[in-house]
Amino acid sequence: MYKNRLKNLRDSFDMKQKVVASLLNLGFSTYCEYENEYKIIPIKHLNTVCNFFHVSIDYVLGLNDSKTYHNYKDEINKKIMVERLKELRKEYNLTQNQLAKVINVATSTISDYERGINVIATPFLYQICKKYHISADYLLGKVNDPKYLKSY
């Protein structure tokens, strides 16, 4: 999903894993587990890394090759995320239960996302974006355009 892109970004800045771990206030071994995909990087840490390297979440997740977008916002906007997730379900005529089945989570998880209780977790964000060809950055309210991904 993001293993090679995280490593390549870090290498292109000639940075050690320790430095990125420090940026995230994590232990070295924890960041290593994220970078090697032994553990999934939480969306808040992924967002911080993307902001630091000035790249899109779409790029790091390998959803497309656009490193940056025009008018990119640093923060994830839960309010916009809620609206856009509901909009996506409406567009595809999906119930919360149907979307939950598609990404293999409990319906309550989708409900929590749509009430803004939680930000969409990294693996589920990836699955939604991949399945419906939608930008993670758009879904999270970090950009208004592009909405849909053109290439993978």
C-alpha angles and dihedrals in degrees: 000000000000107000099106095040094052091049093045092049092049091047092048088058090045091237131151122230088246091064094052090045089053091049088056094042089241135132116260093246092052092054090046089055090052095046092048091044093239084129127021114252111239114244093245091057092042089053092050092050092047091050091048093051092038095236134127124257086234089060096048092046089051093241091131142344098252105118094191141011132215113260093013114179122213097216129071107235110216093190092056091042089056092050094046095048090052089046090052092051091048092048091053093037092239129154119218087255093053093049090047090055092049092057095031101242135122117275087239089064091058089045090053090051091049092049091050093243091126135016112240107275117244099251093047092045089053093049093049093047094046094046097045099030091236126145116254089212090054093046091050093049095247093121137016094208136073099038096171128044116239102193139016 
